[in-house]
Amino acid sequence: MRAWIAALIVTLAHAPVQAGPLGEALAKADLTGLRAQLSDPAARCTLGAVYAKKQDLSRAALYLADCGELTLPEDVSAEVARAARDVQKKLGQSELSLLQVVTRPAGLVAELDALPGEQLTTPTSVWVKAGTYTVRATLAGKVFTNTVTIAAYTRGAVYLDLEVAAAPAKPPRDGKVDFRDDNALEKTDGPPPDVKRRSMMSDKQLGIAGPRTGPELADPLAGPAPAAPLPIWLGVRLGGGIFDDGAVAARMRPSVGAAARYALGGPAFLAARIDWTRRGGEGDAAVDVLGASAGAGYSVIDADAIGVALIGQLRGDLRFADTRNAMAVNRAGASAAASLEVAFPTTPLTAGVRFEQGLTELVPGYRDRAVLVELGVDWR
């Protein structure tokens, strides 16, 4: 009986969470249905997760803002939290810039042509591409606009002061002057009363702060805003493996290299590499090779704890040998390479496996190939 009860408890504990309406909308990427529920904070966060799936970082960041402070339904909470982490990481690797939209009074609905169709409640911050944009807001039935230009990897702001622009003009006075006074006929003896006059020094000189009439100004003594990190990943590789060309017995040999990546946005990136290897046998059977590789990669897994990427490259070889076992060595060669790299983002370490297949002959009638295991240190 006890075993039966324990099995029932384990089964219930591991039972899958039933997907609700938001979970179904997230699974189907139902943008239309979720946008119809924008008044619901949970629906807004789910919509942000859908935009994250579609690699629309600007809208994903807009709708995922402040979602970490909400209690969301179980069928979407984990996916929304993961999307919020991924979007923040990808924004730091992208060319997008952070633009603040501010109005006076606050709380107006503004539109920015960088995000057509989106209604922004001011003040707010949005991520946009470099360019020139126009912000629009309406007050008392009048439409007001302002334009801003922002460069890549920067921060900027656009400001609309609708209170000053929409203030009605004061009606003209009638021009009549009345010198009558209720106590004009009263007689007063003695010197006239003291009159307190305003100081001839301005409030600014006296250190008196006046009312704000414009946007927040940048502190000229403050340092520049930190630039967004460049989407570049550099590293060194140290390893070894088996080199074989069929002409001599396969041997274990070392390899040393340097690698680089350049993010293209999303999981794709360009990959380059330069390395030195010693291939072949001992003595005059050994060949020193300097190689340069270029290609592209794709991040299959990009999580906080681990990242897994597949890389394909074409490689050019320069061989420092004239002969090998009395056979002429081709001084230049070409090969194809494929790599699997595992990165640990909380550390600078990367591990990988690399396979190379010669496309041209090393010596007449033989092409070389290699399988390498490497450990690297990266700056990312």
C-alpha positions in Angstrom: 0.0 0.0 0.0 2.8 2.4 0.9 4.6 1.7 -2.4 1.3 2.4 -4.3 0.9 5.7 -2.6 4.5 6.7 -3.2 4.1 5.9 -6.9 1.0 8.0 -7.1 2.7 11.0 -5.5 5.7 10.7 -7.9 3.3 10.5 -10.9 1.4 13.6 -9.8 4.6 15.5 -9.1 5.8 14.9 -12.6 2.5 15.3 -14.4 2.8 17.9 -17.2 1.3 21.3 -16.7 -1.9 21.7 -18.7 -1.5 24.4 -21.3 -3.9 27.3 -20.9 -5.0 29.8 -23.5 -1.7 31.7 -23.2 0.4 28.5 -23.5 -1.5 27.6 -26.6 -1.0 31.0 -28.1 2.7 30.8 -27.3 3.0 27.4 -28.9 1.2 28.6 -32.1 3.0 32.0 -32.1 -0.5 33.7 -32.3 0.5 37.3 -32.6 -3.0 38.5 -33.6 -4.7 36.8 -30.6 -2.2 38.0 -28.1 -2.2 41.6 -29.5 -6.0 41.7 -28.9 -5.3 41.1 -25.1 -2.6 43.8 -24.5 -4.6 45.0 -21.5 -3.6 41.8 -19.8 0.0 42.0 -18.5 0.5 38.2 -18.8 -0.6 38.4 -22.5 1.9 41.2 -23.1 4.7 39.1 -21.7 3.6 36.1 -23.7 3.6 38.3 -26.8 7.1 39.4 -26.0 8.2 35.7 -25.9 6.6 35.1 -29.3 8.5 38.1 -30.8 11.7 36.7 -29.3 11.1 33.4 -31.1 10.7 35.4 -34.4 14.0 37.2 -33.7 12.3 40.6 -33.5 14.5 42.0 -30.7 13.0 45.5 -30.6 9.4 44.3 -30.0 10.5 41.5 -27.8 12.3 43.9 -25.5 9.3 46.3 -25.5 6.8 43.6 -24.4 9.1 41.7 -22.0 9.9 44.8 -20.0 9.0 44.4 -16.3 7.8 40.8 -16.8 10.2 39.5 -14.2 8.2 41.3 -11.5 4.9 39.6 -12.5 3.5 36.2 -11.4 2.6 34.5 -14.7 0.7 31.3 -15.4 2.7 28.2 -15.1 2.3 27.2 -18.8 4.2 30.4 -19.9 6.3 31.6 -17.0 9.4 29.5 -17.7 9.3 30.3 -21.5 8.9 34.0 -20.8 11.8 34.1 -18.3 14.0 32.3 -20.7 13.0 34.6 -23.5 13.8 37.7 -21.3 17.3 36.4 -20.6 18.0 35.5 -24.2 16.8 38.9 -25.5 18.9 40.9 -23.1 22.0 38.9 -24.1 21.3 39.3 -27.8 20.7 43.0 -27.5 24.2 43.4 -26.1 25.6 41.6 -29.1 23.4 43.5 -31.7 23.8 46.8 -33.5 20.6 48.2 -32.0 20.6 51.5 -30.0 18.6 52.4 -27.0 16.2 55.4 -27.6 14.2 57.1 -24.8 10.9 58.7 -25.7 9.8 61.4 -23.2 6.8 63.7 -23.3 5.5 66.5 -21.1 3.0 65.7 -19.6 3.9 62.1 -19.1 1.6 59.2 -19.7 0.7 60.1 -23.3 0.4 57.5 -26.1 3.2 58.1 -28.7 4.0 56.5 -32.0 7.5 56.0 -33.4 8.0 55.2 -37.1 10.9 52.8 -36.1 8.2 50.5 -34.7 5.1 51.0 -36.9 1.8 50.0 -35.3 3.1 50.1 -31.8 1.6 52.5 -29.2 4.2 53.6 -26.6 3.1 55.0 -23.2 5.6 57.6 -22.3 8.2 57.7 -20.8 9.6 54.6 -22.3 12.8 53.1 -23.8 12.9 51.2 -27.1 15.7 49.4 -29.0 16.0 50.6 -32.6 18.3 50.4 -35.6 20.5 53.3 -36.4 18.7 56.0 -38.4 16.5 59.1 -38.3 13.0 58.7 -36.8 9.9 60.8 -36.0 7.9 60.5 -32.8 4.2 61.6 -32.8 1.9 62.4 -29.9 -1.6 63.9 -29.6 -2.9 66.4 -26.9 -6.2 68.2 -27.0 -6.9 67.0 -30.5 -3.6 68.4 -31.9 -0.8 66.2 -33.3 2.8 67.1 -32.3 6.0 65.6 -33.8 9.7 65.7 -33.2 12.6 64.0 -35.1 15.8 62.3 -33.7 18.8 60.8 -35.4 20.6 57.9 -33.6 23.8 56.0 -34.5 24.6 52.3 -33.9 25.8 51.2 -30.5 24.6 54.4 -28.8 21.9 55.8 -26.5 19.7 58.8 -27.4 16.5 60.6 -26.4 13.6 62.4 -28.1 11.5 64.9 -26.2 8.0 66.4 -26.8 6.9 69.3 -24.7 3.2 69.4 -25.5 2.2 71.6 -22.5 4.0 74.6 -23.9 2.9 74.0 -27.5 -0.7 73.4 -26.5 -1.1 76.2 -24.0 -3.8 78.7 -25.1 -2.8 82.3 -25.8 -3.9 84.8 -23.1 -6.7 87.2 -24.2 -5.7 90.8 -24.8 -6.4 93.3 -22.1 -8.9 96.2 -22.7 -6.3 98.9 -22.0 -8.3 100.8 -19.3 -6.4 102.1 -16.3 -8.1 102.7 -12.9 -6.3 104.8 -10.3 -9.0 104.6 -7.7 -8.1 103.1 -4.4 -10.4 102.3 -1.4 -8.3 104.3 1.0 -7.3 107.1 -1.3 -9.0 109.7 0.9 -7.4 108.5 4.2 -4.6 110.6 5.7 -1.5 108.9 7.0 1.2 110.6 9.1 4.8 109.5 9.2 7.3 108.1 6.6 6.1 105.8 3.9 6.3 102.0 4.7 9.3 100.0 3.6 9.1 98.4 0.2 10.8 95.1 -0.2 12.5 95.1 -3.6 13.8 92.1 -5.4 17.6 91.6 -5.5 19.3 92.7 -8.7 21.1 89.4 -8.8 19.5 86.6 -10.8 18.1 83.4 -9.2 20.9 81.5 -10.9 23.6 83.8 -9.3 21.9 83.4 -5.9 21.8 79.6 -6.3 17.9 79.4 -6.5 16.7 76.6 -8.8 13.9 77.6 -11.1 11.1 75.4 -12.6 12.1 72.9 -15.3 11.1 74.0 -18.8 12.9 71.4 -20.9 14.3 67.9 -21.1 16.9 66.5 -18.7 20.3 67.8 -19.9 23.3 65.6 -19.9 25.9 66.2 -17.2 29.0 67.7 -19.0 31.3 66.3 -16.4 29.9 62.8 -16.6 31.6 60.2 -18.7 30.2 59.0 -22.0 27.5 56.3 -21.9 29.1 52.9 -22.1 29.0 51.6 -25.7 27.3 48.4 -26.5 29.7 45.5 -26.6 31.1 44.6 -30.0 29.8 41.4 -31.4 33.3 39.9 -31.6 34.5 36.7 -29.9 38.3 36.0 -29.8 40.1 33.0 -28.4 43.1 30.7 -28.5 43.1 26.9 -29.0 45.6 24.3 -27.8 45.1 20.6 -28.6 46.2 17.7 -30.7 44.9 14.8 -32.7 45.5 12.1 -35.3 46.8 13.1 -38.7 46.6 10.5 -41.5 47.3 10.7 -45.2 47.7 7.0 -46.1 51.3 7.4 -47.2 52.7 6.9 -43.7 51.3 5.6 -40.4 48.8 7.8 -38.6 50.4 9.8 -35.7 49.4 11.9 -32.8 50.5 15.5 -33.3 49.9 18.9 -31.5 48.1 21.9 -32.8 48.1 25.6 -31.7 45.6 28.1 -33.1 43.7 31.4 -32.7 40.0 31.7 -33.5 37.5 34.5 -33.9 33.7 34.9 -34.3 31.6 37.8 -35.5 27.9 37.8 -34.6 25.5 38.3 -37.5 22.4 38.7 -35.3 20.5 35.8 -33.8 22.3 32.4 -33.7 24.4 32.8 -36.9 28.0 34.1 -36.9 31.1 34.2 -39.1 34.0 32.2 -38.0 37.8 32.5 -38.8 40.9 30.6 -37.6 44.6 30.5 -38.1 46.7 27.6 -36.7 50.0 25.6 -36.8 50.1 21.8 -36.9 52.9 19.2 -37.4 51.6 16.4 -39.6 53.1 13.0 -40.7 55.8 10.9 -39.2 59.2 11.5 -37.7 62.3 13.2 -39.2 62.0 13.9 -42.9 58.4 12.4 -42.9 57.1 15.4 -40.7 55.5 18.4 -42.4 54.9 21.7 -40.6 51.7 23.3 -41.8 50.3 26.9 -41.3 46.6 27.1 -42.1 44.0 29.8 -42.3 40.2 28.9 -42.2 37.1 31.0 -42.9 33.4 30.1 -42.8 30.2 30.4 -40.8 28.6 28.8 -37.7 25.3 28.4 -36.0 24.6 28.3 -32.2 22.4 25.3 -31.6 22.2 26.0 -27.9 22.7 29.5 -26.4 21.9 29.3 -22.7 23.4 30.9 -19.6 25.2 27.7 -18.5 26.3 26.3 -21.8 26.5 27.1 -25.5 26.9 24.6 -28.4 27.8 25.7 -31.9 28.4 24.0 -35.2 31.0 25.5 -37.6 31.9 24.8 -41.2 35.0 26.3 -42.9 37.2 26.1 -45.9 40.9 26.0 -45.1 44.1 27.0 -47.0 47.4 25.4 -46.1 51.0 26.5 -46.5 53.4 23.5 -46.0 57.0 24.0 -45.0 58.6 21.0 -46.6 59.9 20.1 -50.1 59.9 16.3 -49.9 58.5 13.7 -47.7 59.8 10.1 -47.9 61.4 11.0 -51.2 58.0 12.3 -52.6 57.5 15.9 -53.5 55.2 17.9 -51.1 52.7 20.3 -52.6 53.6 23.6 -50.8 50.0 24.9 -50.9 46.8 23.0 -50.3 43.1 23.3 -49.5 40.8 21.3 -47.2 37.3 21.4 -45.7 36.8 21.5 -41.9 33.8 21.0 -39.6 33.8 21.7 -35.8 31.7 21.2 -32.8 32.4 23.7 -30.0 31.0 23.8 -26.5 31.3 27.0 -24.5 30.7 27.7 -20.8 29.6 31.3 -20.6 30.3 31.6 -16.9 33.9 30.8 -17.6 36.3 31.7 -20.4 36.7 28.0 -21.4 35.7 26.4 -24.6 36.1 22.7 -25.7 35.8 21.4 -29.2 36.2 18.6 -31.7 37.4 19.4 -35.3 37.6 17.2 -38.4 39.6 18.2 -41.5 39.6 16.6 -44.9 42.1 17.5 -47.6 40.7 18.6 -51.0 44.1 18.6 -52.7 47.0 16.2 -52.5 49.7 16.4 -49.9 52.0 14.2 -51.9 51.2 12.6 -55.2 48.3 10.2 -54.8 47.5 11.0 -51.1 45.3 13.5 -49.3 45.6 14.2 -45.6 42.9 14.3 -43.0 42.8 14.9 -39.2 40.7 14.7 -36.1 41.6 17.2 -33.4 40.4 17.6 -29.8 41.0 21.1 -28.4 40.7 23.2 -25.3 40.4 27.0 -25.6 40.3 30.3 -23.7 38.0 33.0 -25.1 37.4 36.7 -24.7 33.7 37.2 -25.4 
